[in-house]
Amino acid sequence: MEIAGAGDQNLELTGDMLKELSNAIEEDDDDEDFDETLVERLIGLTEMFPGPIRNAVSKTTSFSWKAVQWGFSFSKSAFWVAMSASTILVLPVMFENERAQMLDQQKQQEKQILLGPHSAMSGTGMYNPGMMPPGMVPPPPSMAPPPPTPS
């Protein structure tokens, strides 16, 4: 194999020289094919956009990130306030209702022990016929039905 060199001189490559030349070419190719990360590639791609567009995207991204951080912080605070308020306001009411139910149940058990097994069921719901339940007021006389006429 002959290579045309500078001037009229012809160089002849032997086997060893050909191997050295091919190794040198392969080393040059390896230097050009280096691996780049995704971030490096994206940074390289940003150079093809004009400066105002890059600035606008940068500001938008920065604003979005700050908005997400603020939203997360606000939601944590709001959740804390809601849970604290419900603990302070709702739990005492629940405990008091439970205590009142326990007292009613205890009274029914005492009544059952004193008066027998069926008295707790039939206690306050039964009234004598002709008597009004407690708390009810008879209708005024103007609303009363007229007396029956003798026939």
N, CA, C and O atoms as a GROMACS GRO file, in nm:
protein
  604
    1MET      N    1   0.085  -0.116   0.000
    1MET     CA    2   0.000   0.000   0.000
    1MET      C    3   0.089   0.123   0.000
    1MET      O    4   0.186   0.130   0.075
    2GLU      N    5   0.057   0.217  -0.083
    2GLU     CA    6   0.139   0.337  -0.093
    2GLU      C    7   0.054   0.458  -0.061
    2GLU      O    8  -0.064   0.465  -0.096
    3ILE      N    9   0.116   0.554   0.006
    3ILE     CA   10   0.048   0.677   0.042
    3ILE      C   11   0.122   0.791  -0.025
    3ILE      O   12   0.245   0.798  -0.021
    4ALA      N   13   0.046   0.880  -0.086
    4ALA     CA   14   0.111   0.995  -0.149
    4ALA      C   15   0.142   1.095  -0.041
    4ALA      O   16   0.051   1.137   0.031
    5GLY      N   17   0.262   1.134  -0.029
    5GLY     CA   18   0.304   1.227   0.074
    5GLY      C   19   0.326   1.364   0.017
    5GLY      O   20   0.280   1.394  -0.093
    6ALA      N   21   0.395   1.446   0.090
    6ALA     CA   22   0.425   1.581   0.044
    6ALA      C   23   0.526   1.573  -0.070
    6ALA      O   24   0.628   1.503  -0.060
    7GLY      N   25   0.498   1.641  -0.172
    7GLY     CA   26   0.588   1.640  -0.287
    7GLY      C   27   0.565   1.514  -0.368
    7GLY      O   28   0.454   1.462  -0.375
    8ASP      N   29   0.674   1.465  -0.429
    8ASP     CA   30   0.662   1.348  -0.515
    8ASP      C   31   0.706   1.221  -0.445
    8ASP      O   32   0.720   1.118  -0.509
    9GLN      N   33   0.728   1.226  -0.316
    9GLN     CA   34   0.776   1.108  -0.244
    9GLN      C   35   0.659   1.014  -0.219
    9GLN      O   36   0.551   1.058  -0.178
   10ASN      N   37   0.679   0.887  -0.241
   10ASN     CA   38   0.580   0.784  -0.211
   10ASN      C   39   0.627   0.709  -0.087
   10ASN      O   40   0.741   0.663  -0.080
   11LEU      N   41   0.536   0.696   0.011
   11LEU     CA   42   0.569   0.621   0.132
   11LEU      C   43   0.503   0.485   0.125
   11LEU      O   44   0.388   0.472   0.082
   12GLU      N   45   0.574   0.388   0.166
   12GLU     CA   46   0.519   0.254   0.165
   12GLU      C   47   0.496   0.212   0.309
   12GLU      O   48   0.586   0.223   0.393
   13LEU      N   49   0.371   0.162   0.341
   13LEU     CA   50   0.338   0.120   0.477
   13LEU      C   51   0.360  -0.029   0.490
   13LEU      O   52   0.312  -0.110   0.411
   14THR      N   53   0.433  -0.062   0.591
   14THR     CA   54   0.452  -0.203   0.622
   14THR      C   55   0.346  -0.246   0.720
   14THR      O   56   0.264  -0.164   0.761
   15GLY      N   57   0.344  -0.371   0.760
   15GLY     CA   58   0.242  -0.425   0.850
   15GLY      C   59   0.243  -0.357   0.986
   15GLY      O   60   0.137  -0.328   1.041
   16ASP      N   61   0.363  -0.332   1.041
   16ASP     CA   62   0.371  -0.270   1.173
   16ASP      C   63   0.323  -0.125   1.170
   16ASP      O   64   0.252  -0.079   1.259
   17MET      N   65   0.364  -0.056   1.064
   17MET     CA   66   0.323   0.085   1.053
   17MET      C   67   0.173   0.095   1.032
   17MET      O   68   0.109   0.189   1.080
   18LEU      N   69   0.115   0.000   0.960
   18LEU     CA   70  -0.029   0.000   0.935
   18LEU      C   71  -0.105  -0.023   1.066
   18LEU      O   72  -0.208   0.040   1.089
   19LYS      N   73  -0.055  -0.111   1.152
   19LYS     CA   74  -0.118  -0.137   1.281
   19LYS      C   75  -0.111  -0.013   1.370
   19LYS      O   76  -0.209   0.022   1.436
   20GLU      N   77   0.003   0.055   1.371
   20GLU     CA   78   0.017   0.175   1.453
   20GLU      C   79  -0.078   0.284   1.407
   20GLU      O   80  -0.141   0.353   1.488
   21LEU      N   81  -0.086   0.299   1.275
   21LEU     CA   82  -0.176   0.401   1.220
   21LEU      C   83  -0.322   0.368   1.252
   21LEU      O   84  -0.398   0.458   1.288
   22SER      N   85  -0.361   0.244   1.239
   22SER     CA   86  -0.500   0.207   1.268
   22SER      C   87  -0.530   0.222   1.417
   22SER      O   88  -0.641   0.261   1.454
   23ASN      N   89  -0.432   0.191   1.504
   23ASN     CA   90  -0.451   0.211   1.649
   23ASN      C   91  -0.466   0.360   1.681
   23ASN      O   92  -0.550   0.396   1.764
   24ALA      N   93  -0.388   0.444   1.619
   24ALA     CA   94  -0.397   0.588   1.642
   24ALA      C   95  -0.532   0.641   1.597
   24ALA      O   96  -0.591   0.727   1.664
   25ILE      N   97  -0.582   0.591   1.485
   25ILE     CA   98  -0.714   0.635   1.436
   25ILE      C   99  -0.823   0.589   1.533
   25ILE      O  100  -0.916   0.666   1.561
   26GLU      N  101  -0.814   0.467   1.585
   26GLU     CA  102  -0.913   0.415   1.680
   26GLU      C  103  -0.911   0.495   1.809
   26GLU      O  104  -1.016   0.522   1.867
   27GLU      N  105  -0.791   0.534   1.857
   27GLU     CA  106  -0.781   0.614   1.979
   27GLU      C  107  -0.847   0.750   1.959
   27GLU      O  108  -0.912   0.801   2.051
   28ASP      N  109  -0.831   0.809   1.843
   28ASP     CA  110  -0.894   0.938   1.815
   28ASP      C  111  -1.046   0.923   1.814
   28ASP      O  112  -1.117   1.010   1.864
   29ASP      N  113  -1.096   0.813   1.757
   29ASP     CA  114  -1.240   0.790   1.755
   29ASP      C  115  -1.296   0.771   1.895
   29ASP      O  116  -1.406   0.816   1.925
   30ASP      N  117  -1.220   0.703   1.983
   30ASP     CA  118  -1.266   0.681   2.120
   30ASP      C  119  -1.278   0.813   2.196
   30ASP      O  120  -1.368   0.830   2.278
   31ASP      N  121  -1.187   0.907   2.169
   31ASP     CA  122  -1.193   1.036   2.236
   31ASP      C  123  -1.317   1.114   2.196
   31ASP      O  124  -1.373   1.188   2.278
   32GLU      N  125  -1.361   1.098   2.074
   32GLU     CA  126  -1.477   1.173   2.026
   32GLU      C  127  -1.609   1.114   2.077
   32GLU      O  128  -1.707   1.188   2.092
   33ASP      N  129  -1.613   0.986   2.104
   33ASP     CA  130  -1.737   0.920   2.146
   33ASP      C  131  -1.740   0.904   2.298
   33ASP      O  132  -1.735   0.792   2.349
   34PHE      N  133  -1.747   1.013   2.369
   34PHE     CA  134  -1.756   1.002   2.514
   34PHE      C  135  -1.903   1.004   2.554
   34PHE      O  136  -1.986   1.064   2.486
   35ASP      N  137  -1.933   0.939   2.665
   35ASP     CA  138  -2.071   0.932   2.714
   35ASP      C  139  -2.103   1.061   2.789
   35ASP      O  140  -2.025   1.108   2.871
   36GLU      N  141  -2.220   1.114   2.758
   36GLU     CA  142  -2.264   1.234   2.828
   36GLU      C  143  -2.395   1.204   2.901
   36GLU      O  144  -2.476   1.123   2.855
   37THR      N  145  -2.414   1.270   3.012
   37THR     CA  146  -2.536   1.246   3.089
   37THR      C  147  -2.652   1.324   3.028
   37THR      O  148  -2.633   1.409   2.940
   38LEU      N  149  -2.769   1.293   3.075
   38LEU     CA  150  -2.888   1.361   3.026
   38LEU      C  151  -2.882   1.511   3.058
   38LEU      O  152  -2.923   1.594   2.977
   39VAL      N  153  -2.833   1.545   3.175
   39VAL     CA  154  -2.823   1.686   3.214
   39VAL      C  155  -2.727   1.759   3.121
   39VAL      O  156  -2.757   1.870   3.075
   40GLU      N  157  -2.613   1.698   3.093
   40GLU     CA  158  -2.517   1.763   3.003
   40GLU      C  159  -2.577   1.782   2.865
   40GLU      O  160  -2.555   1.884   2.801
   41ARG      N  161  -2.653   1.684   2.819
   41ARG     CA  162  -2.715   1.694   2.687
   41ARG      C  163  -2.820   1.806   2.685
   41ARG      O  164  -2.827   1.883   2.590
   42LEU      N  165  -2.900   1.815   2.792
   42LEU     CA  166  -3.001   1.922   2.799
   42LEU      C  167  -2.937   2.059   2.806
   42LEU      O  168  -2.985   2.153   2.743
   43ILE      N  169  -2.828   2.070   2.881
   43ILE     CA  170  -2.758   2.198   2.888
   43ILE      C  171  -2.703   2.235   2.750
   43ILE      O  172  -2.709   2.351   2.710
   44GLY      N  173  -2.652   2.138   2.679
   44GLY     CA  174  -2.604   2.163   2.543
   44GLY      C  175  -2.716   2.203   2.449
   44GLY      O  176  -2.696   2.286   2.360
   45LEU      N  177  -2.835   2.146   2.468
   45LEU     CA  178  -2.948   2.182   2.382
   45LEU      C  179  -3.001   2.322   2.411
   45LEU      O  180  -3.060   2.386   2.324
   46THR      N  181  -2.980   2.370   2.533
   46THR     CA  182  -3.031   2.504   2.566
   46THR      C  183  -2.960   2.611   2.485
   46THR      O  184  -3.014   2.720   2.466
   47GLU      N  185  -2.842   2.583   2.439
   47GLU     CA  186  -2.766   2.684   2.364
   47GLU      C  187  -2.829   2.715   2.230
   47GLU      O  188  -2.797   2.818   2.170
   48MET      N  189  -2.917   2.632   2.181
   48MET     CA  190  -2.978   2.660   2.052
   48MET      C  191  -3.100   2.752   2.065
   48MET      O  192  -3.153   2.796   1.963
   49PHE      N  193  -3.146   2.782   2.189
   49PHE     CA  194  -3.258   2.874   2.210
   49PHE      C  195  -3.205   3.012   2.245
   49PHE      O  196  -3.098   3.024   2.304
   50PRO      N  197  -3.278   3.118   2.209
   50PRO     CA  198  -3.233   3.254   2.242
   50PRO      C  199  -3.238   3.278   2.394
   50PRO      O  200  -3.309   3.211   2.468
   51GLY      N  201  -3.160   3.376   2.436
   51GLY     CA  202  -3.150   3.409   2.578
   51GLY      C  203  -3.282   3.443   2.645
   51GLY      O  204  -3.306   3.394   2.756
   52PRO      N  205  -3.370   3.526   2.584
   52PRO     CA  206  -3.496   3.559   2.651
   52PRO      C  207  -3.585   3.437   2.676
   52PRO      O  208  -3.656   3.429   2.777
   53ILE      N  209  -3.582   3.342   2.584
   53ILE     CA  210  -3.663   3.221   2.604
   53ILE      C  211  -3.605   3.139   2.719
   53ILE      O  212  -3.680   3.087   2.802
   54ARG      N  213  -3.472   3.126   2.723
   54ARG     CA  214  -3.409   3.052   2.833
   54ARG      C  215  -3.439   3.118   2.966
   54ARG      O  216  -3.466   3.050   3.065
   55ASN      N  217  -3.435   3.253   2.971
   55ASN     CA  218  -3.465   3.324   3.096
   55ASN      C  219  -3.610   3.303   3.138
   55ASN      O  220  -3.639   3.282   3.256
   56ALA      N  221  -3.702   3.308   3.041
   56ALA     CA  222  -3.844   3.290   3.074
   56ALA      C  223  -3.870   3.149   3.127
   56ALA      O  224  -3.943   3.132   3.225
   57VAL      N  225  -3.810   3.050   3.064
   57VAL     CA  226  -3.828   2.911   3.112
   57VAL      C  227  -3.766   2.895   3.250
   57VAL      O  228  -3.822   2.827   3.336
   58SER      N  229  -3.652   2.956   3.272
   58SER     CA  230  -3.586   2.947   3.401
   58SER      C  231  -3.671   3.012   3.510
   58SER      O  232  -3.687   2.955   3.619
   59LYS      N  233  -3.725   3.130   3.483
   59LYS     CA  234  -3.809   3.198   3.582
   59LYS      C  235  -3.938   3.121   3.608
   59LYS      O  236  -3.983   3.112   3.722
   60THR      N  237  -3.998   3.065   3.503
   60THR     CA  238  -4.121   2.987   3.519
   60THR      C  239  -4.094   2.863   3.603
   60THR      O  240  -4.173   2.829   3.692
   61THR      N  241  -3.986   2.796   3.576
   61THR     CA  242  -3.951   2.676   3.653
   61THR      C  243  -3.925   2.712   3.798
   61THR      O  244  -3.970   2.642   3.889
   62SER      N  245  -3.852   2.820   3.820
   62SER     CA  246  -3.822   2.863   3.956
   62SER      C  247  -3.950   2.899   4.030
   62SER      O  248  -3.968   2.861   4.146
   63PHE      N  249  -4.040   2.972   3.965
   63PHE     CA  250  -4.166   3.009   4.028
   63PHE      C  251  -4.250   2.886   4.060
   63PHE      O  252  -4.310   2.878   4.167
   64SER      N  253  -4.254   2.791   3.969
   64SER     CA  254  -4.332   2.669   3.991
   64SER      C  255  -4.278   2.591   4.110
   64SER      O  256  -4.355   2.542   4.192
   65TRP      N  257  -4.147   2.581   4.120
   65TRP     CA  258  -4.087   2.508   4.231
   65TRP      C  259  -4.118   2.578   4.364
   65TRP      O  260  -4.151   2.511   4.462
   66LYS      N  261  -4.108   2.711   4.367
   66LYS     CA  262  -4.138   2.785   4.490
   66LYS      C  263  -4.286   2.772   4.526
   66LYS      O  264  -4.321   2.764   4.644
   67ALA      N  265  -4.375   2.770   4.425
   67ALA     CA  266  -4.519   2.754   4.450
   67ALA      C  267  -4.548   2.616   4.509
   67ALA      O  268  -4.631   2.604   4.599
   68VAL      N  269  -4.482   2.514   4.459
   68VAL     CA  270  -4.502   2.378   4.513
   68VAL      C  271  -4.452   2.372   4.657
   68VAL      O  272  -4.518   2.313   4.742
   69GLN      N  273  -4.338   2.432   4.684
   69GLN     CA  274  -4.286   2.434   4.822
   69GLN      C  275  -4.381   2.508   4.914
   69GLN      O  276  -4.409   2.461   5.025
   70TRP      N  277  -4.432   2.624   4.871
   70TRP     CA  278  -4.525   2.701   4.953
   70TRP      C  279  -4.653   2.622   4.976
   70TRP      O  280  -4.704   2.618   5.088
   71GLY      N  281  -4.706   2.559   4.873
   71GLY     CA  282  -4.828   2.480   4.886
   71GLY      C  283  -4.812   2.365   4.983
   71GLY      O  284  -4.901   2.338   5.063
   72PHE      N  285  -4.698   2.298   4.977
   72PHE     CA  286  -4.673   2.188   5.071
   72PHE      C  287  -4.664   2.240   5.213
   72PHE      O  288  -4.721   2.181   5.305
   73SER      N  289  -4.593   2.350   5.232
   73SER     CA  290  -4.580   2.408   5.366
   73SER      C  291  -4.715   2.453   5.419
   73SER      O  292  -4.748   2.430   5.536
   74PHE      N  293  -4.796   2.518   5.333
   74PHE     CA  294  -4.928   2.564   5.376
   74PHE      C  295  -5.018   2.446   5.411
   74PHE      O  296  -5.091   2.452   5.510
   75SER      N  297  -5.014   2.340   5.332
   75SER     CA  298  -5.100   2.225   5.359
   75SER      C  299  -5.060   2.157   5.490
   75SER      O  300  -5.147   2.108   5.563
   76LYS      N  301  -4.930   2.152   5.520
   76LYS     CA  302  -4.887   2.096   5.648
   76LYS      C  303  -4.942   2.180   5.763
   76LYS      O  304  -4.992   2.125   5.861
   77SER      N  305  -4.933   2.312   5.753
   77SER     CA  306  -4.982   2.400   5.859
   77SER      C  307  -5.134   2.390   5.873
   77SER      O  308  -5.185   2.384   5.985
   78ALA      N  309  -5.205   2.388   5.763
   78ALA     CA  310  -5.351   2.378   5.768
   78ALA      C  311  -5.394   2.245   5.829
   78ALA      O  312  -5.489   2.241   5.907
   79PHE      N  313  -5.326   2.137   5.794
   79PHE     CA  314  -5.358   2.006   5.852
   79PHE      C  315  -5.334   2.008   6.003
   79PHE      O  316  -5.414   1.953   6.078
   80TRP      N  317  -5.225   2.070   6.047
   80TRP     CA  318  -5.195   2.078   6.189
   80TRP      C  319  -5.303   2.157   6.262
   80TRP      O  320  -5.348   2.115   6.368
   81VAL      N  321  -5.345   2.270   6.207
   81VAL     CA  322  -5.448   2.351   6.270
   81VAL      C  323  -5.580   2.274   6.277
   81VAL      O  324  -5.647   2.276   6.381
   82ALA      N  325  -5.618   2.206   6.169
   82ALA     CA  326  -5.744   2.132   6.167
   82ALA      C  327  -5.742   2.017   6.269
   82ALA      O  328  -5.840   1.997   6.341
   83MET      N  329  -5.634   1.945   6.276
   83MET     CA  330  -5.627   1.833   6.371
   83MET      C  331  -5.624   1.883   6.515
   83MET      O  332  -5.686   1.823   6.603
   84SER      N  333  -5.553   1.992   6.540
   84SER     CA  334  -5.549   2.047   6.676
   84SER      C  335  -5.686   2.097   6.717
   84SER      O  336  -5.731   2.071   6.829
   85ALA      N  337  -5.752   2.170   6.628
   85ALA     CA  338  -5.885   2.222   6.661
   85ALA      C  339  -5.985   2.109   6.683
   85ALA      O  340  -6.066   2.117   6.775
   86SER      N  341  -5.980   2.006   6.601
   86SER     CA  342  -6.075   1.896   6.620
   86SER      C  343  -6.046   1.823   6.750
   86SER      O  344  -6.139   1.777   6.817
   87THR      N  345  -5.920   1.811   6.786
   87THR     CA  346  -5.885   1.745   6.912
   87THR      C  347  -5.937   1.826   7.030
   87THR      O  348  -5.990   1.770   7.126
   88ILE      N  349  -5.922   1.957   7.024
   88ILE     CA  350  -5.962   2.041   7.135
   88ILE      C  351  -6.114   2.057   7.141
   88ILE      O  352  -6.170   2.063   7.251
   89LEU      N  353  -6.181   2.065   7.027
   89LEU     CA  354  -6.324   2.093   7.025
   89LEU      C  355  -6.413   1.970   7.018
   89LEU      O  356  -6.518   1.967   7.082
   90VAL      N  357  -6.374   1.869   6.944
   90VAL     CA  358  -6.464   1.756   6.919
   90VAL      C  359  -6.446   1.644   7.021
   90VAL      O  360  -6.545   1.586   7.066
   91LEU      N  361  -6.324   1.612   7.058
   91LEU     CA  362  -6.303   1.501   7.149
   91LEU      C  363  -6.373   1.517   7.284
   91LEU      O  364  -6.431   1.420   7.332
   92PRO      N  365  -6.371   1.635   7.348
   92PRO     CA  366  -6.445   1.647   7.474
   92PRO      C  367  -6.595   1.621   7.459
   92PRO      O  368  -6.656   1.562   7.548
   93VAL      N  369  -6.653   1.664   7.349
   93VAL     CA  370  -6.796   1.639   7.326
   93VAL      C  371  -6.820   1.490   7.310
   93VAL      O  372  -6.918   1.437   7.364
   94MET      N  373  -6.734   1.422   7.238
   94MET     CA  374  -6.749   1.278   7.221
   94MET      C  375  -6.737   1.206   7.355
   94MET      O  376  -6.815   1.116   7.384
   95PHE      N  377  -6.640   1.246   7.437
   95PHE     CA  378  -6.624   1.183   7.567
   95PHE      C  379  -6.746   1.209   7.656
   95PHE      O  380  -6.789   1.120   7.728
   96GLU      N  381  -6.801   1.330   7.651
   96GLU     CA  382  -6.917   1.362   7.734
   96GLU      C  383  -7.039   1.282   7.688
   96GLU      O  384  -7.116   1.234   7.772
   97ASN      N  385  -7.059   1.268   7.559
   97ASN     CA  386  -7.170   1.185   7.509
   97ASN      C  387  -7.154   1.040   7.553
   97ASN      O  388  -7.252   0.976   7.593
   98GLU      N  389  -7.035   0.990   7.546
   98GLU     CA  390  -7.010   0.852   7.589
   98GLU      C  391  -7.038   0.837   7.738
   98GLU      O  392  -7.095   0.737   7.782
   99ARG      N  393  -6.998   0.936   7.816
   99ARG     CA  394  -7.023   0.931   7.961
   99ARG      C  395  -7.172   0.935   7.989
   99ARG      O  396  -7.219   0.862   8.077
  100ALA      N  397  -7.248   1.018   7.918
  100ALA     CA  398  -7.393   1.027   7.938
  100ALA      C  399  -7.459   0.894   7.901
  100ALA      O  400  -7.551   0.850   7.970
  101GLN      N  401  -7.415   0.830   7.795
  101GLN     CA  402  -7.470   0.700   7.757
  101GLN      C  403  -7.439   0.595   7.863
  101GLN      O  404  -7.523   0.510   7.894
  102MET      N  405  -7.320   0.601   7.918
  102MET     CA  406  -7.283   0.505   8.024
  102MET      C  407  -7.370   0.527   8.147
  102MET      O  408  -7.413   0.430   8.210
  103LEU      N  409  -7.397   0.654   8.184
  103LEU     CA  410  -7.482   0.680   8.299
  103LEU      C  411  -7.624   0.631   8.275
  103LEU      O  412  -7.685   0.572   8.365
  104ASP      N  413  -7.678   0.653   8.156
  104ASP     CA  414  -7.813   0.603   8.123
  104ASP      C  415  -7.817   0.451   8.131
  104ASP      O  416  -7.912   0.393   8.183
  105GLN      N  417  -7.717   0.388   8.080
  105GLN     CA  418  -7.711   0.242   8.083
  105GLN      C  419  -7.702   0.192   8.227
  105GLN      O  420  -7.763   0.092   8.264
  106GLN      N  421  -7.624   0.263   8.308
  106GLN     CA  422  -7.610   0.225   8.449
  106GLN      C  423  -7.743   0.242   8.523
  106GLN      O  424  -7.778   0.158   8.606
  107LYS      N  425  -7.816   0.349   8.494
  107LYS     CA  426  -7.947   0.370   8.557
  107LYS      C  427  -8.045   0.259   8.517
  107LYS      O  428  -8.121   0.210   8.600
  108GLN      N  429  -8.043   0.219   8.391
  108GLN     CA  430  -8.131   0.111   8.346
  108GLN      C  431  -8.095  -0.019   8.416
  108GLN      O  432  -8.184  -0.096   8.451
  109GLN      N  433  -7.966  -0.045   8.436
  109GLN     CA  434  -7.926  -0.167   8.505
  109GLN      C  435  -7.972  -0.164   8.651
  109GLN      O  436  -8.018  -0.266   8.703
  110GLU      N  437  -7.960  -0.048   8.717
  110GLU     CA  438  -8.006  -0.037   8.856
  110GLU      C  439  -8.156  -0.058   8.865
  110GLU      O  440  -8.205  -0.126   8.956
  111LYS      N  441  -8.229   0.000   8.771
  111LYS     CA  442  -8.375  -0.015   8.769
  111LYS      C  443  -8.413  -0.160   8.746
  111LYS      O  444  -8.507  -0.211   8.807
  112GLN      N  445  -8.340  -0.227   8.659
  112GLN     CA  446  -8.367  -0.367   8.630
  112GLN      C  447  -8.341  -0.453   8.754
  112GLN      O  448  -8.416  -0.546   8.782
  113ILE      N  449  -8.235  -0.421   8.827
  113ILE     CA  450  -8.204  -0.497   8.948
  113ILE      C  451  -8.311  -0.476   9.053
  113ILE      O  452  -8.352  -0.572   9.119
  114LEU      N  453  -8.359  -0.350   9.071
  114LEU     CA  454  -8.458  -0.320   9.175
  114LEU      C  455  -8.597  -0.369   9.140
  114LEU      O  456  -8.666  -0.422   9.227
  115LEU      N  457  -8.642  -0.354   9.018
  115LEU     CA  458  -8.781  -0.380   8.983
  115LEU      C  459  -8.802  -0.508   8.902
  115LEU      O  460  -8.917  -0.545   8.879
  116GLY      N  461  -8.701  -0.574   8.861
  116GLY     CA  462  -8.718  -0.698   8.787
  116GLY      C  463  -8.669  -0.684   8.644
  116GLY      O  464  -8.643  -0.573   8.599
  117PRO      N  465  -8.657  -0.797   8.572
  117PRO     CA  466  -8.596  -0.795   8.439
  117PRO      C  467  -8.678  -0.722   8.334
  117PRO      O  468  -8.620  -0.668   8.240
  118HIS      N  469  -8.814  -0.716   8.345
  118HIS     CA  470  -8.895  -0.653   8.241
  118HIS      C  471  -8.927  -0.508   8.270
  118HIS      O  472  -8.987  -0.441   8.185
  119SER      N  473  -8.890  -0.456   8.384
  119SER     CA  474  -8.926  -0.318   8.418
  119SER      C  475  -8.842  -0.216   8.344
  119SER      O  476  -8.890  -0.106   8.317
  120ALA      N  477  -8.720  -0.249   8.310
  120ALA     CA  478  -8.635  -0.153   8.240
  120ALA      C  479  -8.688  -0.126   8.100
  120ALA      O  480  -8.670  -0.015   8.048
  121MET      N  481  -8.753  -0.222   8.039
  121MET     CA  482  -8.806  -0.204   7.905
  121MET      C  483  -8.935  -0.124   7.905
  121MET      O  484  -8.960  -0.045   7.814
  122SER      N  485  -9.017  -0.143   8.008
  122SER     CA  486  -9.151  -0.083   8.007
  122SER      C  487  -9.161   0.038   8.097
  122SER      O  488  -9.273   0.073   8.135
  123GLY      N  489  -9.055   0.102   8.133
  123GLY     CA  490  -9.054   0.210   8.231
  123GLY      C  491  -9.128   0.334   8.190
  123GLY      O  492  -9.247   0.346   8.218
  124THR      N  493  -9.064   0.427   8.126
  124THR     CA  494  -9.117   0.560   8.105
  124THR      C  495  -9.207   0.571   7.984
  124THR      O  496  -9.274   0.673   7.968
  125GLY      N  497  -9.211   0.474   7.898
  125GLY     CA  498  -9.291   0.483   7.777
  125GLY      C  499  -9.439   0.456   7.799
  125GLY      O  500  -9.519   0.489   7.711
  126MET      N  501  -9.478   0.399   7.911
  126MET     CA  502  -9.617   0.361   7.935
  126MET      C  503  -9.685   0.468   8.021
  126MET      O  504  -9.629   0.513   8.121
  127TYR      N  505  -9.804   0.508   7.982
  127TYR     CA  506  -9.883   0.604   8.058
  127TYR      C  507 -10.021   0.544   8.079
  127TYR      O  508 -10.069   0.463   8.000
  128ASN      N  509 -10.084   0.585   8.189
  128ASN     CA  510 -10.220   0.540   8.215
  128ASN      C  511 -10.312   0.602   8.112
  128ASN      O  512 -10.292   0.717   8.073
  129PRO      N  513 -10.412   0.528   8.067
  129PRO     CA  514 -10.504   0.589   7.973
  129PRO      C  515 -10.576   0.707   8.037
  129PRO      O  516 -10.614   0.701   8.154
  130GLY      N  517 -10.593   0.812   7.963
  130GLY     CA  518 -10.661   0.931   8.013
  130GLY      C  519 -10.565   1.034   8.070
  130GLY      O  520 -10.604   1.148   8.093
  131MET      N  521 -10.443   0.996   8.094
  131MET     CA  522 -10.345   1.092   8.147
  131MET      C  523 -10.258   1.140   8.032
  131MET      O  524 -10.227   1.064   7.940
  132MET      N  525 -10.220   1.265   8.038
  132MET     CA  526 -10.131   1.320   7.935
  132MET      C  527  -9.986   1.293   7.974
  132MET      O  528  -9.952   1.294   8.092
  133PRO      N  529  -9.903   1.269   7.877
  133PRO     CA  530  -9.761   1.253   7.908
  133PRO      C  531  -9.705   1.382   7.965
  133PRO      O  532  -9.756   1.490   7.935
  134PRO      N  533  -9.600   1.372   8.049
  134PRO     CA  534  -9.544   1.493   8.107
  134PRO      C  535  -9.492   1.586   7.998
  134PRO      O  536  -9.435   1.542   7.898
  135GLY      N  537  -9.511   1.716   8.019
  135GLY     CA  538  -9.464   1.816   7.925
  135GLY      C  539  -9.568   1.856   7.824
  135GLY      O  540  -9.548   1.956   7.754
  136MET      N  541  -9.679   1.786   7.812
  136MET     CA  542  -9.783   1.822   7.716
  136MET      C  543  -9.887   1.908   7.787
  136MET      O  544  -9.923   1.882   7.902
  137VAL      N  545  -9.932   2.008   7.719
  137VAL     CA  546 -10.030   2.101   7.774
  137VAL      C  547 -10.163   2.075   7.704
  137VAL      O  548 -10.166   2.055   7.583
  138PRO      N  549 -10.273   2.074   7.780
  138PRO     CA  550 -10.403   2.052   7.715
  138PRO      C  551 -10.435   2.168   7.622
  138PRO      O  552 -10.388   2.279   7.645
  139PRO      N  553 -10.515   2.144   7.517
  139PRO     CA  554 -10.549   2.252   7.425
  139PRO      C  555 -10.636   2.357   7.495
  139PRO      O  556 -10.709   2.324   7.589
  140PRO      N  557 -10.628   2.482   7.449
  140PRO     CA  558 -10.711   2.586   7.511
  140PRO      C  559 -10.860   2.558   7.484
  140PRO      O  560 -10.893   2.484   7.391
  141PRO      N  561 -10.951   2.615   7.566
  141PRO     CA  562 -11.093   2.586   7.550
  141PRO      C  563 -11.148   2.626   7.415
  141PRO      O  564 -11.242   2.562   7.368
  142SER      N  565 -11.094   2.726   7.350
  142SER     CA  566 -11.148   2.766   7.219
  142SER      C  567 -11.119   2.659   7.115
  142SER      O  568 -11.191   2.651   7.015
  143MET      N  569 -11.019   2.577   7.134
  143MET     CA  570 -10.984   2.471   7.039
  143MET      C  571 -11.052   2.340   7.074
  143MET      O  572 -11.047   2.244   6.996
  144ALA      N  573 -11.117   2.334   7.191
  144ALA     CA  574 -11.180   2.210   7.236
  144ALA      C  575 -11.302   2.182   7.147
  144ALA      O  576 -11.366   2.276   7.100
  145PRO      N  577 -11.333   2.056   7.126
  145PRO     CA  578 -11.451   2.022   7.046
  145PRO      C  579 -11.580   2.064   7.120
  145PRO      O  580 -11.581   2.065   7.243
  146PRO      N  581 -11.685   2.097   7.050
  146PRO     CA  582 -11.810   2.138   7.117
  146PRO      C  583 -11.871   2.021   7.193
  146PRO      O  584 -11.854   1.905   7.154
  147PRO      N  585 -11.942   2.050   7.301
  147PRO     CA  586 -12.003   1.943   7.378
  147PRO      C  587 -12.112   1.874   7.296
  147PRO      O  588 -12.174   1.937   7.211
  148PRO      N  589 -12.136   1.748   7.321
  148PRO     CA  590 -12.239   1.676   7.244
  148PRO      C  591 -12.380   1.726   7.281
  148PRO      O  592 -12.406   1.755   7.398
  149THR      N  593 -12.465   1.736   7.185
  149THR     CA  594 -12.604   1.781   7.210
  149THR      C  595 -12.692   1.659   7.239
  149THR      O  596 -12.677   1.555   7.175
  150PRO      N  597 -12.786   1.672   7.339
  150PRO     CA  598 -12.873   1.558   7.368
  150PRO      C  599 -12.975   1.542   7.256
  150PRO      O  600 -13.028   1.641   7.206
  151SER      N  601 -13.002   1.421   7.217
  151SER     CA  602 -13.099   1.400   7.114
  151SER      C  603 -13.226   1.336   7.166
  151SER      O  604 -13.318   1.312   7.088
   0.00000   0.00000   0.00000
